[in-house]
Amino acid sequence: ENLERLQNMSHAEKVQARDQLLARLDPTVVSFLRSRRDAATKPGCSLEDGARTKVGPRPEDAAPVSPKKPHDSLGSTSEEKPTEKRLPLDESELPIRPSEAAQRWLHMDQVEEEKLEWMTMLPPAKEPDSKDPVVGRFDFEGNLVSPSTEIPTHHGLHHHGDSPQAAGYSTAEILQFLRSSVRSQRLLALQLLERMLTKHWEGRYAGLLAETDLADHLLGSGLAPLLRSALDDRSTLDAALVALRALVVSRPQEEVLKRAFLWCLGHRSPFLQPVKRVEGTNELTDLELSQADIVKALLRMDLLTRLSYVLRKCCPGANAVASTLLILARMARHSLQSATKILDHPGLMELVFEQFLPQHWGSPAVVSGKMAQAYGSPMWSALELVRSLAAAGRSLADTLLQRYPLEESLSAYLALDPSASR
């Protein structure tokens, strides 16, 4: 309809309509549009230039223009960016053939193969490069995915930008998910990191990661600051606490310490510090300090203040509470200074005894066989924290007995029937 109306208008009517349109528009908008037209690339031909040619060409517009395909300006040439050898496009793999689309829709006669490639089958997997910094690729359960294993694409392990033909996610891609603005991607990264680190401490990756320690690799990639930032996000708080516990707490190590407690002088457990002592920590960044000593780095990131606020105000789930208490217990085993900071932190141990080591409690809420709410019920992880603080030094054990009702709580727990906790 618009084309017919323009064809029926005379040259004078077109000029008059154009002048009326320019008069109604804001002059600043007109100058902005004209500046954009002037800044456009010279080989291209804009719609305004085409319309002006019909009205009357100007002398400056009469310059010869080299012929160019309509879509040349949209893609980069082979001289600007080297591209990999493309596989021939198979129309049978597409949901609709380009030849058929050209007959049904307007301007679909130009086949843009680079835009249709993502709808075709993936190219065959490449052999892994020995110089590639990728440690390995993992599935959603934290298991290593062998490069030679063929996994169907509907399993969801090919949804990443780098090497989409390879199944599984690398550590760099997982950390990229953790930085994402999409909540579901951040949760996926935290859950996957927790499973990976748990398997790492259990020795599942021994000899499979080319002599690379997974925890050290993740810390070198900035995992500690990322987890600390995730603790400030309420939507990912519970998952971040569980992932942080998996990073700093080794379950096999904890089991060994529990068994050694029954030995002669087993109560005098050693402090768990790095073999190489760190000097001049004030000059190190949080990333560098986390690589050298994760506990010192977390203390410098004000983790105690955040964990105390989380327990007091956010009231996370039972699993997140247990993870928080185990993180504190591991930090107490680091050194006497760390244990003293935990014990002297304002209101922290008062809350632990009030909510997680009560003398009187009711039946906790259970969902799917697991405790749903930890507040107001005894938590074994809280006892683990108290034991770690008491083992750090005699003065700390005396402080626990003097400040808090430790003896009353222990008497109540020892009087329970062992079968009552099952």
C-alpha positions in Angstrom: 0.0 0.0 0.0 2.8 2.4 0.9 4.7 1.6 -2.3 1.6 2.2 -4.4 1.0 5.5 -2.7 4.6 6.6 -3.4 4.3 5.6 -7.1 1.2 7.7 -7.5 2.8 10.8 -6.0 4.5 13.3 -8.2 8.0 14.6 -7.7 6.7 17.9 -6.2 4.4 16.0 -3.8 7.3 13.8 -2.6 9.4 16.9 -1.9 6.5 18.6 -0.1 5.9 15.5 2.1 9.6 15.3 2.9 9.7 19.0 4.0 6.6 18.5 6.2 8.2 15.5 7.9 11.4 17.3 8.6 9.5 20.3 10.0 7.6 18.1 12.5 10.8 16.3 13.7 13.1 17.7 16.4 16.1 19.4 14.7 18.5 17.6 17.0 17.1 14.3 16.0 17.4 15.2 12.3 21.0 16.3 12.8 21.7 13.1 14.7 20.3 10.9 11.9 22.3 12.8 9.3 25.5 12.5 11.3 25.0 8.7 11.5 24.4 8.7 7.7 27.6 10.6 7.2 29.5 8.3 9.5 28.4 5.2 7.7 30.8 3.3 5.6 31.2 4.8 2.1 30.9 1.5 0.1 27.5 0.8 1.6 24.3 2.3 0.3 21.7 3.4 2.8 18.0 3.6 2.3 18.0 7.3 2.6 20.6 7.5 -0.2 18.4 5.3 -2.4 15.3 7.5 -1.7 17.3 10.7 -2.5 18.5 9.2 -5.8 14.9 8.9 -7.0 14.1 12.5 -6.0 17.2 14.0 -7.6 20.8 12.9 -7.3 23.3 15.3 -5.8 26.8 15.9 -7.4 28.6 14.5 -4.4 26.4 11.3 -4.5 27.4 10.6 -8.1 30.7 9.0 -7.2 31.2 5.5 -8.5 30.5 2.8 -6.0 32.2 -0.6 -6.4 29.7 -3.5 -6.5 29.4 -5.5 -3.3 27.2 -8.3 -2.1 24.5 -7.3 0.3 25.8 -9.5 3.2 29.6 -8.7 2.8 29.4 -6.0 5.4 27.9 -8.3 8.0 30.7 -10.9 8.1 34.5 -10.6 8.3 36.7 -11.6 5.4 39.3 -14.3 5.5 42.0 -11.7 5.5 40.8 -10.1 8.7 40.3 -13.2 10.8 41.5 -16.7 9.9 38.7 -19.2 10.1 38.7 -22.9 10.4 37.9 -25.2 7.6 34.1 -25.4 7.4 32.3 -28.7 6.9 30.0 -28.8 3.8 26.4 -27.8 4.7 24.0 -30.7 4.5 20.5 -29.4 3.9 19.0 -32.7 5.2 20.2 -31.8 8.7 18.2 -28.5 8.8 14.6 -28.3 10.0 13.7 -26.7 6.7 15.6 -26.6 3.4 17.0 -23.1 2.4 15.6 -23.6 -1.2 12.1 -24.2 0.3 12.5 -21.2 2.7 13.3 -18.9 -0.3 10.0 -19.8 -1.9 7.9 -19.2 1.3 9.4 -16.1 2.8 10.7 -12.8 1.5 14.5 -12.2 1.3 15.3 -15.8 2.1 17.0 -16.5 -1.2 20.5 -15.7 0.2 21.8 -18.8 2.1 24.0 -17.7 5.1 25.8 -20.9 5.9 27.7 -19.4 8.9 24.3 -18.8 10.6 22.9 -22.2 9.7 25.9 -24.2 11.1 24.7 -24.1 14.7 21.6 -26.0 13.6 23.6 -28.8 12.0 25.3 -31.8 13.6 28.4 -31.2 15.7 31.8 -31.8 14.0 33.8 -34.8 15.2 35.6 -34.3 18.5 39.2 -33.2 18.2 42.2 -34.9 19.9 43.1 -33.0 23.1 46.0 -30.7 22.8 48.8 -31.4 25.2 49.4 -27.7 25.7 45.8 -26.9 26.4 45.5 -25.5 30.0 42.1 -27.2 30.5 42.5 -29.7 33.4 39.6 -31.9 32.3 35.9 -32.0 31.5 33.3 -33.0 34.1 29.7 -34.1 33.9 27.0 -32.9 36.2 27.9 -35.5 38.9 31.5 -34.3 39.0 32.9 -37.3 37.1 35.6 -36.9 34.6 34.5 -37.3 31.0 36.9 -39.2 28.7 37.6 -37.3 25.4 37.0 -40.6 23.6 33.6 -41.2 25.1 30.7 -40.5 22.8 27.9 -38.9 24.8 24.5 -38.0 23.2 23.9 -34.2 23.0 20.6 -34.4 24.8 22.5 -35.1 28.0 23.2 -31.4 28.2 27.0 -31.7 28.3 27.7 -29.8 25.0 26.1 -26.4 26.0 29.3 -24.4 26.1 31.0 -22.0 23.8 34.5 -23.5 23.6 34.9 -26.8 21.8 31.1 -27.6 21.7 31.9 -31.0 20.1 33.6 -32.1 23.4 31.2 -33.3 26.1 31.5 -32.0 29.6 32.5 -28.7 31.2 36.0 -27.5 31.9 37.0 -25.7 35.1 37.2 -22.4 33.2 33.7 -22.8 31.9 32.4 -23.7 35.3 34.0 -20.6 36.9 32.4 -18.6 34.0 29.0 -20.0 35.1 29.8 -18.9 38.6 30.3 -15.3 37.4 27.1 -15.4 35.4 24.2 -13.0 36.1 21.8 -15.9 35.6 20.9 -17.5 38.9 20.4 -21.0 37.5 23.9 -21.0 36.0 25.5 -19.8 39.3 23.7 -22.6 41.2 24.8 -25.2 38.6 28.4 -24.1 39.0 28.2 -24.2 42.8 26.6 -27.7 42.9 29.1 -29.0 40.3 32.1 -27.5 42.3 30.9 -29.2 45.5 30.7 -32.6 43.8 34.1 -32.2 42.1 35.9 -31.1 45.3 34.3 -33.9 47.3 35.6 -36.4 44.8 38.9 -34.7 44.7 39.4 -35.1 48.5 38.3 -38.8 48.2 41.1 -39.4 45.6 38.8 -40.1 42.7 40.9 -38.0 40.3 44.3 -39.4 41.4 46.5 -39.9 38.3 43.8 -38.7 35.9 44.5 -34.9 35.8 48.0 -34.9 34.4 49.8 -34.4 37.8 47.6 -31.4 38.5 45.9 -30.9 41.9 42.3 -29.8 41.3 42.0 -27.7 44.5 45.2 -25.8 43.8 44.1 -25.3 40.2 40.8 -23.9 41.2 42.3 -21.6 43.8 44.8 -20.3 41.3 41.8 -19.5 39.0 40.2 -17.3 41.7 37.7 -19.7 43.3 38.0 -18.4 46.8 37.1 -14.7 46.1 34.2 -16.0 43.9 32.8 -18.2 46.7 33.2 -15.3 49.1 31.2 -13.1 46.7 28.5 -15.8 46.3 28.0 -15.8 50.1 26.7 -12.2 49.7 24.0 -13.3 47.3 20.9 -14.6 49.2 19.7 -16.6 46.2 22.9 -18.7 46.2 23.8 -18.6 49.9 23.0 -22.3 50.8 24.8 -23.7 47.7 27.8 -21.4 48.3 28.2 -22.5 51.9 28.1 -26.2 50.8 30.7 -25.5 48.1 33.0 -23.6 50.5 32.8 -26.5 52.9 33.8 -28.9 50.1 36.8 -26.6 49.4 38.2 -26.3 52.9 37.1 -29.5 54.6 38.5 -32.9 53.6 36.2 -35.6 54.8 38.9 -38.3 54.7 41.2 -36.1 56.7 38.4 -35.5 59.2 37.8 -39.2 59.6 41.5 -39.8 60.2 41.5 -37.2 62.9 38.4 -38.8 64.6 40.1 -42.2 64.7 43.4 -40.7 66.0 41.4 -39.1 68.9 41.2 -42.5 70.5 45.0 -43.0 70.5 47.3 -42.1 73.3 47.5 -38.3 73.5 45.1 -38.3 70.5 43.3 -35.2 72.0 46.4 -33.2 71.2 45.7 -32.9 67.5 48.2 -31.0 65.3 47.3 -27.7 63.7 46.5 -28.1 60.0 48.7 -25.5 58.3 50.4 -25.3 54.9 53.9 -26.9 54.9 55.4 -23.6 53.5 54.7 -20.7 55.9 53.6 -17.5 54.4 55.4 -14.3 55.3 54.4 -10.7 54.4 50.7 -11.5 53.8 49.9 -7.8 53.7 51.6 -7.4 50.4 49.6 -10.3 48.8 46.3 -10.1 47.1 43.4 -12.2 48.2 43.9 -14.5 45.2 47.6 -15.0 46.0 47.0 -15.5 49.7 44.3 -18.1 49.0 46.8 -20.1 47.0 49.3 -20.0 49.9 46.9 -20.3 52.9 43.2 -20.6 52.3 42.2 -20.1 56.0 44.2 -16.8 56.3 42.7 -15.6 53.1 39.2 -16.3 54.3 39.8 -14.6 57.6 41.1 -11.5 55.7 38.0 -11.5 53.6 35.9 -11.1 56.8 34.4 -14.5 56.5 33.7 -14.7 60.3 31.6 -11.6 60.2 29.6 -12.9 57.2 29.1 -16.4 58.7 27.9 -14.9 62.0 25.4 -12.7 60.2 24.2 -15.6 58.0 23.5 -17.8 61.1 21.8 -15.0 63.0 19.7 -13.3 60.3 19.4 -15.5 57.2 18.5 -18.8 58.9 19.8 -21.1 56.1 18.8 -24.8 55.8 20.1 -27.6 57.9 22.7 -28.7 55.3 24.0 -25.1 55.0 24.1 -24.7 58.8 26.1 -28.0 59.1 28.5 -26.8 56.4 29.0 -23.4 58.1 29.8 -25.1 61.4 32.3 -27.5 59.7 34.0 -24.5 58.0 34.4 -22.9 61.4 35.8 -26.1 62.9 38.3 -26.4 60.1 39.4 -22.8 60.6 39.8 -23.5 64.3 42.2 -26.4 63.5 44.4 -24.0 61.5 46.2 -22.3 64.4 45.7 -20.9 67.9 45.2 -17.4 66.4 42.3 -18.6 64.2 40.7 -20.5 67.0 40.9 -17.5 69.3 39.3 -15.2 66.7 36.4 -17.6 66.3 35.9 -17.9 70.1 36.1 -14.2 70.7 33.9 -13.2 67.7 31.0 -11.2 69.2 27.8 -13.3 69.5 29.0 -16.2 67.4 29.5 -18.9 70.1 26.5 -17.6 72.0 24.4 -18.3 69.0 25.9 -21.8 68.5 25.1 -22.9 72.0 21.7 -21.3 72.0 20.5 -22.7 68.7 22.7 -25.8 67.9 23.6 -27.1 71.3 20.4 -26.6 73.3 19.7 -28.4 76.5 16.0 -28.9 75.6 14.7 -29.5 72.1 11.8 -31.0 70.2 11.5 -33.2 67.2 13.1 -31.5 64.2 11.3 -31.2 60.9 12.3 -34.0 58.5 11.8 -33.8 54.7 12.7 -36.8 52.5 14.6 -38.4 55.4 16.8 -35.3 56.0 16.6 -32.6 58.6 15.0 -29.6 57.1 15.6 -27.0 59.9 18.6 -27.0 62.2 17.6 -24.2 64.6 16.6 -25.4 68.0 18.1 -28.9 67.6 21.4 -30.4 68.6 23.9 -30.5 65.7 26.9 -32.9 65.7 28.8 -30.3 63.6 28.4 -27.8 66.5 30.0 -30.3 68.8 32.8 -30.8 66.3 33.4 -27.0 66.4 33.5 -27.0 70.2 35.9 -29.9 70.2 38.2 -28.2 67.7 38.3 -25.0 69.8 39.0 -26.9 73.0 41.8 -28.9 71.3 43.4 -25.7 70.1 44.6 -24.7 73.6 43.9 -25.2 77.3 43.0 -21.5 77.7 40.3 -21.9 75.1 38.9 -25.0 76.8 38.7 -23.1 80.1 36.9 -20.2 78.3 34.4 -22.6 76.9 33.6 -24.1 80.3 33.3 -20.7 82.0 31.3 -18.8 79.4 28.9 -21.3 78.0 26.7 -24.2 79.4 28.9 -26.8 77.8 28.7 -29.3 80.7 24.9 -29.1 80.9 24.5 -29.7 77.2 27.0 -32.6 77.2 25.2 -34.2 80.2 21.9 -34.0 78.3 23.3 -35.6 75.2 25.1 -38.4 77.1 21.9 -39.3 78.8 20.2 -40.0 75.5 19.5 -43.6 74.3 21.9 -44.2 71.4 19.0 -45.6 69.3 17.0 -42.3 69.7 19.2 -40.5 67.2 18.5 -43.1 64.4 
